[in-house]
Amino acid sequence: MIILSDKREKFCLLLVSGKSLIEAYRQSRPTGMMNEHTAACRARELLKRPEILRRIAELRLPAV
């Protein structure tokens, strides 16, 4: 199992549950007055990180 920070883990869980990139990013961290464009850019940056991609793939595997 890949160990991530609480915010990154929540981001992955929200994405796997069907939330959009922006929704997942905003719900996983305190974004305050962050506009939609900034939230989208930061969410896309997270998706470039190999540990995030591996965790999402791990969460999508069927439970055995």
PDB file of N, CA, C, O and CB in Angstrom:
ATOM      1  N   MET A   1       0.843  -1.188   0.000  1.00  0.00           N
ATOM      2  CA  MET A   1       0.000   0.000   0.000  1.00  0.00           C
ATOM      3  C   MET A   1       0.883   1.245   0.000  1.00  0.00           C
ATOM      4  O   MET A   1       1.884   1.312   0.713  1.00  0.00           O
ATOM      5  CB  MET A   1      -0.956   0.002   1.223  1.00  0.00           C
ATOM      6  N   ILE A   2       0.503   2.214  -0.798  1.00  0.00           N
ATOM      7  CA  ILE A   2       1.236   3.465  -0.909  1.00  0.00           C
ATOM      8  C   ILE A   2       0.753   4.404   0.198  1.00  0.00           C
ATOM      9  O   ILE A   2      -0.449   4.571   0.404  1.00  0.00           O
ATOM     10  CB  ILE A   2       1.045   4.109  -2.325  1.00  0.00           C
ATOM     11  N   ILE A   3       1.705   5.013   0.906  1.00  0.00           N
ATOM     12  CA  ILE A   3       1.380   5.930   1.993  1.00  0.00           C
ATOM     13  C   ILE A   3       1.468   7.363   1.479  1.00  0.00           C
ATOM     14  O   ILE A   3       2.514   7.797   0.994  1.00  0.00           O
ATOM     15  CB  ILE A   3       2.330   5.716   3.207  1.00  0.00           C
ATOM     16  N   LEU A   4       0.368   8.087   1.588  1.00  0.00           N
ATOM     17  CA  LEU A   4       0.301   9.488   1.175  1.00  0.00           C
ATOM     18  C   LEU A   4      -0.109  10.347   2.359  1.00  0.00           C
ATOM     19  O   LEU A   4      -0.556   9.841   3.389  1.00  0.00           O
ATOM     20  CB  LEU A   4      -0.689   9.675  -0.001  1.00  0.00           C
ATOM     21  N   SER A   5       0.049  11.654   2.195  1.00  0.00           N
ATOM     22  CA  SER A   5      -0.464  12.573   3.223  1.00  0.00           C
ATOM     23  C   SER A   5      -1.984  12.446   3.258  1.00  0.00           C
ATOM     24  O   SER A   5      -2.592  11.932   2.319  1.00  0.00           O
ATOM     25  CB  SER A   5      -0.028  14.064   2.935  1.00  0.00           C
ATOM     26  N   ASP A   6      -2.581  12.907   4.327  1.00  0.00           N
ATOM     27  CA  ASP A   6      -4.043  12.835   4.455  1.00  0.00           C
ATOM     28  C   ASP A   6      -4.746  13.554   3.307  1.00  0.00           C
ATOM     29  O   ASP A   6      -5.745  13.060   2.783  1.00  0.00           O
ATOM     30  CB  ASP A   6      -4.487  13.436   5.790  1.00  0.00           C
ATOM     31  N   LYS A   7      -4.232  14.707   2.918  1.00  0.00           N
ATOM     32  CA  LYS A   7      -4.854  15.483   1.842  1.00  0.00           C
ATOM     33  C   LYS A   7      -4.768  14.739   0.509  1.00  0.00           C
ATOM     34  O   LYS A   7      -5.737  14.696  -0.250  1.00  0.00           O
ATOM     35  CB  LYS A   7      -4.184  16.863   1.720  1.00  0.00           C
ATOM     36  N   ARG A   8      -3.618  14.163   0.234  1.00  0.00           N
ATOM     37  CA  ARG A   8      -3.445  13.444  -1.035  1.00  0.00           C
ATOM     38  C   ARG A   8      -4.262  12.157  -1.059  1.00  0.00           C
ATOM     39  O   ARG A   8      -4.816  11.792  -2.096  1.00  0.00           O
ATOM     40  CB  ARG A   8      -1.964  13.125  -1.270  1.00  0.00           C
ATOM     41  N   GLU A   9      -4.338  11.480   0.061  1.00  0.00           N
ATOM     42  CA  GLU A   9      -5.150  10.268   0.143  1.00  0.00           C
ATOM     43  C   GLU A   9      -6.626  10.601  -0.101  1.00  0.00           C
ATOM     44  O   GLU A   9      -7.314   9.901  -0.844  1.00  0.00           O
ATOM     45  CB  GLU A   9      -4.971   9.584   1.522  1.00  0.00           C
ATOM     46  N   LYS A  10      -7.100  11.675   0.530  1.00  0.00           N
ATOM     47  CA  LYS A  10      -8.491  12.079   0.348  1.00  0.00           C
ATOM     48  C   LYS A  10      -8.745  12.463  -1.109  1.00  0.00           C
ATOM     49  O   LYS A  10      -9.798  12.132  -1.655  1.00  0.00           O
ATOM     50  CB  LYS A  10      -8.841  13.255   1.285  1.00  0.00           C
ATOM     51  N   PHE A  11      -7.807  13.151  -1.743  1.00  0.00           N
ATOM     52  CA  PHE A  11      -7.920  13.519  -3.150  1.00  0.00           C
ATOM     53  C   PHE A  11      -8.102  12.263  -4.004  1.00  0.00           C
ATOM     54  O   PHE A  11      -8.982  12.217  -4.863  1.00  0.00           O
ATOM     55  CB  PHE A  11      -6.674  14.315  -3.609  1.00  0.00           C
ATOM     56  N   CYS A  12      -7.281  11.258  -3.771  1.00  0.00           N
ATOM     57  CA  CYS A  12      -7.372  10.003  -4.532  1.00  0.00           C
ATOM     58  C   CYS A  12      -8.713   9.311  -4.292  1.00  0.00           C
ATOM     59  O   CYS A  12      -9.360   8.856  -5.235  1.00  0.00           O
ATOM     60  CB  CYS A  12      -6.216   9.058  -4.150  1.00  0.00           C
ATOM     61  N   LEU A  13      -9.121   9.234  -3.040  1.00  0.00           N
ATOM     62  CA  LEU A  13     -10.390   8.588  -2.710  1.00  0.00           C
ATOM     63  C   LEU A  13     -11.569   9.294  -3.373  1.00  0.00           C
ATOM     64  O   LEU A  13     -12.483   8.642  -3.878  1.00  0.00           O
ATOM     65  CB  LEU A  13     -10.589   8.556  -1.198  1.00  0.00           C
ATOM     66  N   LEU A  14     -11.547  10.609  -3.371  1.00  0.00           N
ATOM     67  CA  LEU A  14     -12.631  11.372  -3.987  1.00  0.00           C
ATOM     68  C   LEU A  14     -12.664  11.167  -5.502  1.00  0.00           C
ATOM     69  O   LEU A  14     -13.739  11.047  -6.089  1.00  0.00           O
ATOM     70  CB  LEU A  14     -12.481  12.862  -3.662  1.00  0.00           C
ATOM     71  N   LEU A  15     -11.498  11.126  -6.130  1.00  0.00           N
ATOM     72  CA  LEU A  15     -11.449  10.878  -7.578  1.00  0.00           C
ATOM     73  C   LEU A  15     -12.006   9.504  -7.918  1.00  0.00           C
ATOM     74  O   LEU A  15     -12.796   9.358  -8.851  1.00  0.00           O
ATOM     75  CB  LEU A  15     -10.009  11.000  -8.097  1.00  0.00           C
ATOM     76  N   VAL A  16     -11.596   8.507  -7.164  1.00  0.00           N
ATOM     77  CA  VAL A  16     -12.055   7.139  -7.420  1.00  0.00           C
ATOM     78  C   VAL A  16     -13.565   7.018  -7.178  1.00  0.00           C
ATOM     79  O   VAL A  16     -14.236   6.203  -7.811  1.00  0.00           O
ATOM     80  CB  VAL A  16     -11.288   6.138  -6.525  1.00  0.00           C
ATOM     81  N   SER A  17     -14.092   7.832  -6.260  1.00  0.00           N
ATOM     82  CA  SER A  17     -15.527   7.772  -5.966  1.00  0.00           C
ATOM     83  C   SER A  17     -16.369   8.486  -7.022  1.00  0.00           C
ATOM     84  O   SER A  17     -17.598   8.432  -6.976  1.00  0.00           O
ATOM     85  CB  SER A  17     -15.801   8.378  -4.602  1.00  0.00           C
ATOM     86  N   GLY A  18     -15.711   9.158  -7.975  1.00  0.00           N
ATOM     87  CA  GLY A  18     -16.449   9.777  -9.067  1.00  0.00           C
ATOM     88  C   GLY A  18     -16.472  11.293  -9.081  1.00  0.00           C
ATOM     89  O   GLY A  18     -17.104  11.889  -9.953  1.00  0.00           O
ATOM     90  N   LYS A  19     -15.800  11.928  -8.139  1.00  0.00           N
ATOM     91  CA  LYS A  19     -15.751  13.391  -8.126  1.00  0.00           C
ATOM     92  C   LYS A  19     -14.878  13.886  -9.279  1.00  0.00           C
ATOM     93  O   LYS A  19     -13.974  13.186  -9.735  1.00  0.00           O
ATOM     94  CB  LYS A  19     -15.209  13.916  -6.764  1.00  0.00           C
ATOM     95  N   SER A  20     -15.163  15.100  -9.737  1.00  0.00           N
ATOM     96  CA  SER A  20     -14.329  15.705 -10.775  1.00  0.00           C
ATOM     97  C   SER A  20     -12.992  16.115 -10.157  1.00  0.00           C
ATOM     98  O   SER A  20     -12.846  16.141  -8.935  1.00  0.00           O
ATOM     99  CB  SER A  20     -15.045  16.937 -11.427  1.00  0.00           C
ATOM    100  N   LEU A  21     -12.028  16.432 -11.005  1.00  0.00           N
ATOM    101  CA  LEU A  21     -10.722  16.872 -10.513  1.00  0.00           C
ATOM    102  C   LEU A  21     -10.856  18.065  -9.575  1.00  0.00           C
ATOM    103  O   LEU A  21     -10.266  18.087  -8.495  1.00  0.00           O
ATOM    104  CB  LEU A  21      -9.806  17.228 -11.682  1.00  0.00           C
ATOM    105  N   ILE A  22     -11.628  19.047  -9.993  1.00  0.00           N
ATOM    106  CA  ILE A  22     -11.767  20.266  -9.191  1.00  0.00           C
ATOM    107  C   ILE A  22     -12.490  19.972  -7.878  1.00  0.00           C
ATOM    108  O   ILE A  22     -12.071  20.447  -6.823  1.00  0.00           O
ATOM    109  CB  ILE A  22     -12.524  21.350  -9.982  1.00  0.00           C
ATOM    110  N   GLU A  23     -13.559  19.202  -7.933  1.00  0.00           N
ATOM    111  CA  GLU A  23     -14.287  18.853  -6.704  1.00  0.00           C
ATOM    112  C   GLU A  23     -13.376  18.092  -5.747  1.00  0.00           C
ATOM    113  O   GLU A  23     -13.343  18.382  -4.551  1.00  0.00           O
ATOM    114  CB  GLU A  23     -15.543  18.008  -7.031  1.00  0.00           C
ATOM    115  N   ALA A  24     -12.646  17.129  -6.268  1.00  0.00           N
ATOM    116  CA  ALA A  24     -11.750  16.327  -5.426  1.00  0.00           C
ATOM    117  C   ALA A  24     -10.681  17.198  -4.792  1.00  0.00           C
ATOM    118  O   ALA A  24     -10.369  17.040  -3.612  1.00  0.00           O
ATOM    119  CB  ALA A  24     -11.097  15.207  -6.245  1.00  0.00           C
ATOM    120  N   TYR A  25     -10.119  18.114  -5.564  1.00  0.00           N
ATOM    121  CA  TYR A  25      -9.079  18.985  -5.025  1.00  0.00           C
ATOM    122  C   TYR A  25      -9.646  19.896  -3.940  1.00  0.00           C
ATOM    123  O   TYR A  25      -9.072  20.018  -2.858  1.00  0.00           O
ATOM    124  CB  TYR A  25      -8.447  19.822  -6.145  1.00  0.00           C
ATOM    125  N   ARG A  26     -10.762  20.524  -4.234  1.00  0.00           N
ATOM    126  CA  ARG A  26     -11.351  21.460  -3.272  1.00  0.00           C
ATOM    127  C   ARG A  26     -11.810  20.773  -1.993  1.00  0.00           C
ATOM    128  O   ARG A  26     -11.687  21.343  -0.909  1.00  0.00           O
ATOM    129  CB  ARG A  26     -12.521  22.183  -3.904  1.00  0.00           C
ATOM    130  N   GLN A  27     -12.331  19.568  -2.101  1.00  0.00           N
ATOM    131  CA  GLN A  27     -12.809  18.860  -0.910  1.00  0.00           C
ATOM    132  C   GLN A  27     -11.668  18.242  -0.105  1.00  0.00           C
ATOM    133  O   GLN A  27     -11.856  17.890   1.060  1.00  0.00           O
ATOM    134  CB  GLN A  27     -13.795  17.776  -1.311  1.00  0.00           C
ATOM    135  N   SER A  28     -10.504  18.107  -0.705  1.00  0.00           N
ATOM    136  CA  SER A  28      -9.397  17.466  -0.008  1.00  0.00           C
ATOM    137  C   SER A  28      -8.472  18.454   0.703  1.00  0.00           C
ATOM    138  O   SER A  28      -7.566  18.044   1.428  1.00  0.00           O
ATOM    139  CB  SER A  28      -8.602  16.651  -0.980  1.00  0.00           C
ATOM    140  N   ARG A  29      -8.694  19.728   0.500  1.00  0.00           N
ATOM    141  CA  ARG A  29      -7.846  20.730   1.161  1.00  0.00           C
ATOM    142  C   ARG A  29      -8.603  22.035   1.315  1.00  0.00           C
ATOM    143  O   ARG A  29      -9.560  22.294   0.585  1.00  0.00           O
ATOM    144  CB  ARG A  29      -6.543  20.962   0.366  1.00  0.00           C
ATOM    145  N   PRO A  30      -8.176  22.856   2.265  1.00  0.00           N
ATOM    146  CA  PRO A  30      -8.838  24.152   2.447  1.00  0.00           C
ATOM    147  C   PRO A  30      -8.410  25.118   1.339  1.00  0.00           C
ATOM    148  O   PRO A  30      -7.304  25.657   1.375  1.00  0.00           O
ATOM    149  CB  PRO A  30      -8.506  24.747   3.845  1.00  0.00           C
ATOM    150  N   THR A  31      -9.278  25.330   0.369  1.00  0.00           N
ATOM    151  CA  THR A  31      -8.914  26.165  -0.773  1.00  0.00           C
ATOM    152  C   THR A  31      -9.315  27.620  -0.593  1.00  0.00           C
ATOM    153  O   THR A  31      -8.851  28.483  -1.339  1.00  0.00           O
ATOM    154  CB  THR A  31      -9.546  25.623  -2.023  1.00  0.00           C
ATOM    155  N   GLY A  32     -10.157  27.903   0.367  1.00  0.00           N
ATOM    156  CA  GLY A  32     -10.555  29.287   0.631  1.00  0.00           C
ATOM    157  C   GLY A  32     -11.091  29.980  -0.596  1.00  0.00           C
ATOM    158  O   GLY A  32     -12.080  29.536  -1.179  1.00  0.00           O
ATOM    159  N   MET A  33     -10.465  31.041  -0.989  1.00  0.00           N
ATOM    160  CA  MET A  33     -10.919  31.856  -2.110  1.00  0.00           C
ATOM    161  C   MET A  33     -10.269  31.433  -3.441  1.00  0.00           C
ATOM    162  O   MET A  33     -10.301  32.197  -4.406  1.00  0.00           O
ATOM    163  CB  MET A  33     -10.621  33.325  -1.830  1.00  0.00           C
ATOM    164  N   MET A  34      -9.698  30.262  -3.501  1.00  0.00           N
ATOM    165  CA  MET A  34      -9.040  29.802  -4.717  1.00  0.00           C
ATOM    166  C   MET A  34     -10.054  29.711  -5.857  1.00  0.00           C
ATOM    167  O   MET A  34     -11.121  29.117  -5.704  1.00  0.00           O
ATOM    168  CB  MET A  34      -8.358  28.435  -4.484  1.00  0.00           C
ATOM    169  N   ASN A  35      -9.710  30.305  -6.999  1.00  0.00           N
ATOM    170  CA  ASN A  35     -10.639  30.248  -8.125  1.00  0.00           C
ATOM    171  C   ASN A  35     -10.562  28.887  -8.822  1.00  0.00           C
ATOM    172  O   ASN A  35      -9.659  28.091  -8.567  1.00  0.00           O
ATOM    173  CB  ASN A  35     -10.338  31.380  -9.127  1.00  0.00           C
ATOM    174  N   GLU A  36     -11.512  28.647  -9.688  1.00  0.00           N
ATOM    175  CA  GLU A  36     -11.638  27.344 -10.351  1.00  0.00           C
ATOM    176  C   GLU A  36     -10.417  27.013 -11.200  1.00  0.00           C
ATOM    177  O   GLU A  36      -9.974  25.865 -11.229  1.00  0.00           O
ATOM    178  CB  GLU A  36     -12.886  27.317 -11.219  1.00  0.00           C
ATOM    179  N   HIS A  37      -9.875  28.004 -11.887  1.00  0.00           N
ATOM    180  CA  HIS A  37      -8.706  27.780 -12.747  1.00  0.00           C
ATOM    181  C   HIS A  37      -7.504  27.305 -11.926  1.00  0.00           C
ATOM    182  O   HIS A  37      -6.824  26.352 -12.306  1.00  0.00           O
ATOM    183  CB  HIS A  37      -8.346  29.071 -13.511  1.00  0.00           C
ATOM    184  N   THR A  38      -7.250  27.974 -10.804  1.00  0.00           N
ATOM    185  CA  THR A  38      -6.124  27.600  -9.941  1.00  0.00           C
ATOM    186  C   THR A  38      -6.320  26.204  -9.373  1.00  0.00           C
ATOM    187  O   THR A  38      -5.382  25.407  -9.355  1.00  0.00           O
ATOM    188  CB  THR A  38      -5.958  28.613  -8.799  1.00  0.00           C
ATOM    189  N   ALA A  39      -7.522  25.898  -8.910  1.00  0.00           N
ATOM    190  CA  ALA A  39      -7.805  24.564  -8.364  1.00  0.00           C
ATOM    191  C   ALA A  39      -7.603  23.501  -9.437  1.00  0.00           C
ATOM    192  O   ALA A  39      -7.053  22.437  -9.154  1.00  0.00           O
ATOM    193  CB  ALA A  39      -9.247  24.493  -7.806  1.00  0.00           C
ATOM    194  N   ALA A  40      -8.037  23.773 -10.657  1.00  0.00           N
ATOM    195  CA  ALA A  40      -7.871  22.814 -11.756  1.00  0.00           C
ATOM    196  C   ALA A  40      -6.396  22.598 -12.073  1.00  0.00           C
ATOM    197  O   ALA A  40      -5.969  21.463 -12.284  1.00  0.00           O
ATOM    198  CB  ALA A  40      -8.614  23.298 -13.012  1.00  0.00           C
ATOM    199  N   CYS A  41      -5.622  23.665 -12.109  1.00  0.00           N
ATOM    200  CA  CYS A  41      -4.180  23.555 -12.390  1.00  0.00           C
ATOM    201  C   CYS A  41      -3.469  22.738 -11.320  1.00  0.00           C
ATOM    202  O   CYS A  41      -2.642  21.881 -11.632  1.00  0.00           O
ATOM    203  CB  CYS A  41      -3.544  24.949 -12.487  1.00  0.00           C
ATOM    204  N   ARG A  42      -3.789  23.004 -10.067  1.00  0.00           N
ATOM    205  CA  ARG A  42      -3.142  22.272  -8.978  1.00  0.00           C
ATOM    206  C   ARG A  42      -3.561  20.801  -8.951  1.00  0.00           C
ATOM    207  O   ARG A  42      -2.757  19.927  -8.628  1.00  0.00           O
ATOM    208  CB  ARG A  42      -3.471  22.926  -7.640  1.00  0.00           C
ATOM    209  N   ALA A  43      -4.812  20.538  -9.289  1.00  0.00           N
ATOM    210  CA  ALA A  43      -5.276  19.150  -9.353  1.00  0.00           C
ATOM    211  C   ALA A  43      -4.562  18.406 -10.462  1.00  0.00           C
ATOM    212  O   ALA A  43      -4.159  17.257 -10.276  1.00  0.00           O
ATOM    213  CB  ALA A  43      -6.796  19.090  -9.568  1.00  0.00           C
ATOM    214  N   ARG A  44      -4.398  19.044 -11.617  1.00  0.00           N
ATOM    215  CA  ARG A  44      -3.680  18.399 -12.728  1.00  0.00           C
ATOM    216  C   ARG A  44      -2.221  18.146 -12.373  1.00  0.00           C
ATOM    217  O   ARG A  44      -1.644  17.138 -12.780  1.00  0.00           O
ATOM    218  CB  ARG A  44      -3.764  19.263 -13.993  1.00  0.00           C
ATOM    219  N   GLU A  45      -1.623  19.066 -11.610  1.00  0.00           N
ATOM    220  CA  GLU A  45      -0.241  18.865 -11.164  1.00  0.00           C
ATOM    221  C   GLU A  45      -0.141  17.637 -10.256  1.00  0.00           C
ATOM    222  O   GLU A  45       0.814  16.867 -10.353  1.00  0.00           O
ATOM    223  CB  GLU A  45       0.278  20.121 -10.424  1.00  0.00           C
ATOM    224  N   LEU A  46      -1.122  17.457  -9.380  1.00  0.00           N
ATOM    225  CA  LEU A  46      -1.129  16.269  -8.517  1.00  0.00           C
ATOM    226  C   LEU A  46      -1.196  14.994  -9.351  1.00  0.00           C
ATOM    227  O   LEU A  46      -0.543  14.001  -9.032  1.00  0.00           O
ATOM    228  CB  LEU A  46      -2.314  16.321  -7.535  1.00  0.00           C
ATOM    229  N   LEU A  47      -1.991  15.028 -10.422  1.00  0.00           N
ATOM    230  CA  LEU A  47      -2.146  13.840 -11.266  1.00  0.00           C
ATOM    231  C   LEU A  47      -0.888  13.487 -12.049  1.00  0.00           C
ATOM    232  O   LEU A  47      -0.814  12.405 -12.632  1.00  0.00           O
ATOM    233  CB  LEU A  47      -3.283  14.046 -12.225  1.00  0.00           C
ATOM    234  N   LYS A  48       0.086  14.361 -12.075  1.00  0.00           N
ATOM    235  CA  LYS A  48       1.358  14.076 -12.741  1.00  0.00           C
ATOM    236  C   LYS A  48       2.315  13.328 -11.818  1.00  0.00           C
ATOM    237  O   LYS A  48       3.333  12.805 -12.269  1.00  0.00           O
ATOM    238  CB  LYS A  48       2.006  15.373 -13.222  1.00  0.00           C
ATOM    239  N   ARG A  49       1.992  13.278 -10.542  1.00  0.00           N
ATOM    240  CA  ARG A  49       2.889  12.642  -9.564  1.00  0.00           C
ATOM    241  C   ARG A  49       2.701  11.122  -9.593  1.00  0.00           C
ATOM    242  O   ARG A  49       1.579  10.630  -9.475  1.00  0.00           O
ATOM    243  CB  ARG A  49       2.623  13.194  -8.130  1.00  0.00           C
ATOM    244  N   PRO A  50       3.790  10.391  -9.749  1.00  0.00           N
ATOM    245  CA  PRO A  50       3.680   8.927  -9.861  1.00  0.00           C
ATOM    246  C   PRO A  50       3.018   8.264  -8.661  1.00  0.00           C
ATOM    247  O   PRO A  50       2.288   7.287  -8.828  1.00  0.00           O
ATOM    248  CB  PRO A  50       5.043   8.334 -10.051  1.00  0.00           C
ATOM    249  N   GLU A  51       3.256   8.770  -7.460  1.00  0.00           N
ATOM    250  CA  GLU A  51       2.660   8.140  -6.281  1.00  0.00           C
ATOM    251  C   GLU A  51       1.142   8.322  -6.261  1.00  0.00           C
ATOM    252  O   GLU A  51       0.418   7.463  -5.758  1.00  0.00           O
ATOM    253  CB  GLU A  51       3.275   8.720  -5.001  1.00  0.00           C
ATOM    254  N   ILE A  52       0.667   9.430  -6.805  1.00  0.00           N
ATOM    255  CA  ILE A  52      -0.778   9.668  -6.888  1.00  0.00           C
ATOM    256  C   ILE A  52      -1.392   8.705  -7.902  1.00  0.00           C
ATOM    257  O   ILE A  52      -2.419   8.084  -7.631  1.00  0.00           O
ATOM    258  CB  ILE A  52      -1.080  11.148  -7.283  1.00  0.00           C
ATOM    259  N   LEU A  53      -0.765   8.583  -9.061  1.00  0.00           N
ATOM    260  CA  LEU A  53      -1.265   7.671 -10.092  1.00  0.00           C
ATOM    261  C   LEU A  53      -1.270   6.226  -9.611  1.00  0.00           C
ATOM    262  O   LEU A  53      -2.211   5.480  -9.883  1.00  0.00           O
ATOM    263  CB  LEU A  53      -0.421   7.790 -11.356  1.00  0.00           C
ATOM    264  N   ARG A  54      -0.211   5.829  -8.891  1.00  0.00           N
ATOM    265  CA  ARG A  54      -0.154   4.460  -8.358  1.00  0.00           C
ATOM    266  C   ARG A  54      -1.250   4.228  -7.329  1.00  0.00           C
ATOM    267  O   ARG A  54      -1.873   3.166  -7.313  1.00  0.00           O
ATOM    268  CB  ARG A  54       1.220   4.182  -7.729  1.00  0.00           C
ATOM    269  N   ARG A  55      -1.490   5.212  -6.471  1.00  0.00           N
ATOM    270  CA  ARG A  55      -2.519   5.045  -5.435  1.00  0.00           C
ATOM    271  C   ARG A  55      -3.908   4.955  -6.055  1.00  0.00           C
ATOM    272  O   ARG A  55      -4.725   4.146  -5.617  1.00  0.00           O
ATOM    273  CB  ARG A  55      -2.468   6.208  -4.429  1.00  0.00           C
ATOM    274  N   ILE A  56      -4.187   5.773  -7.067  1.00  0.00           N
ATOM    275  CA  ILE A  56      -5.479   5.711  -7.749  1.00  0.00           C
ATOM    276  C   ILE A  56      -5.658   4.341  -8.389  1.00  0.00           C
ATOM    277  O   ILE A  56      -6.732   3.747  -8.292  1.00  0.00           O
ATOM    278  CB  ILE A  56      -5.594   6.827  -8.815  1.00  0.00           C
ATOM    279  N   ALA A  57      -4.623   3.838  -9.039  1.00  0.00           N
ATOM    280  CA  ALA A  57      -4.693   2.511  -9.656  1.00  0.00           C
ATOM    281  C   ALA A  57      -4.930   1.441  -8.590  1.00  0.00           C
ATOM    282  O   ALA A  57      -5.708   0.508  -8.793  1.00  0.00           O
ATOM    283  CB  ALA A  57      -3.396   2.207 -10.442  1.00  0.00           C
ATOM    284  N   GLU A  58      -4.249   1.589  -7.454  1.00  0.00           N
ATOM    285  CA  GLU A  58      -4.416   0.633  -6.350  1.00  0.00           C
ATOM    286  C   GLU A  58      -5.835   0.655  -5.821  1.00  0.00           C
ATOM    287  O   GLU A  58      -6.396  -0.399  -5.521  1.00  0.00           O
ATOM    288  CB  GLU A  58      -3.434   0.941  -5.217  1.00  0.00           C
ATOM    289  N   LEU A  59      -6.423   1.824  -5.701  1.00  0.00           N
ATOM    290  CA  LEU A  59      -7.794   1.938  -5.193  1.00  0.00           C
ATOM    291  C   LEU A  59      -8.816   1.368  -6.174  1.00  0.00           C
ATOM    292  O   LEU A  59      -9.887   0.924  -5.760  1.00  0.00           O
ATOM    293  CB  LEU A  59      -8.124   3.397  -4.896  1.00  0.00           C
ATOM    294  N   ARG A  60      -8.500   1.376  -7.455  1.00  0.00           N
ATOM    295  CA  ARG A  60      -9.424   0.875  -8.464  1.00  0.00           C
ATOM    296  C   ARG A  60      -9.352  -0.635  -8.638  1.00  0.00           C
ATOM    297  O   ARG A  60     -10.211  -1.224  -9.295  1.00  0.00           O
ATOM    298  CB  ARG A  60      -9.152   1.543  -9.776  1.00  0.00           C
ATOM    299  N   LEU A  61      -8.331  -1.270  -8.055  1.00  0.00           N
ATOM    300  CA  LEU A  61      -8.230  -2.731  -8.142  1.00  0.00           C
ATOM    301  C   LEU A  61      -9.397  -3.363  -7.390  1.00  0.00           C
ATOM    302  O   LEU A  61      -9.797  -2.867  -6.336  1.00  0.00           O
ATOM    303  CB  LEU A  61      -6.870  -3.234  -7.569  1.00  0.00           C
ATOM    304  N   PRO A  62      -9.941  -4.445  -7.921  1.00  0.00           N
ATOM    305  CA  PRO A  62     -11.025  -5.117  -7.193  1.00  0.00           C
ATOM    306  C   PRO A  62     -10.509  -5.715  -5.882  1.00  0.00           C
ATOM    307  O   PRO A  62      -9.386  -6.214  -5.818  1.00  0.00           O
ATOM    308  CB  PRO A  62     -11.659  -6.223  -8.068  1.00  0.00           C
ATOM    309  N   ALA A  63     -11.324  -5.658  -4.858  1.00  0.00           N
ATOM    310  CA  ALA A  63     -10.963  -6.245  -3.560  1.00  0.00           C
ATOM    311  C   ALA A  63     -10.955  -7.766  -3.694  1.00  0.00           C
ATOM    312  O   ALA A  63     -11.843  -8.367  -4.300  1.00  0.00           O
ATOM    313  CB  ALA A  63     -11.959  -5.789  -2.433  1.00  0.00           C
ATOM    314  N   VAL A  64      -9.934  -8.358  -3.114  1.00  0.00           N
ATOM    315  CA  VAL A  64      -9.798  -9.824  -3.201  1.00  0.00           C
ATOM    316  C   VAL A  64     -10.094 -10.427  -1.851  1.00  0.00           C
ATOM    317  O   VAL A  64     -10.039 -11.647  -1.694  1.00  0.00           O
ATOM    318  CB  VAL A  64      -8.378 -10.240  -3.680  1.00  0.00           C
TER     319      VAL A  64
END
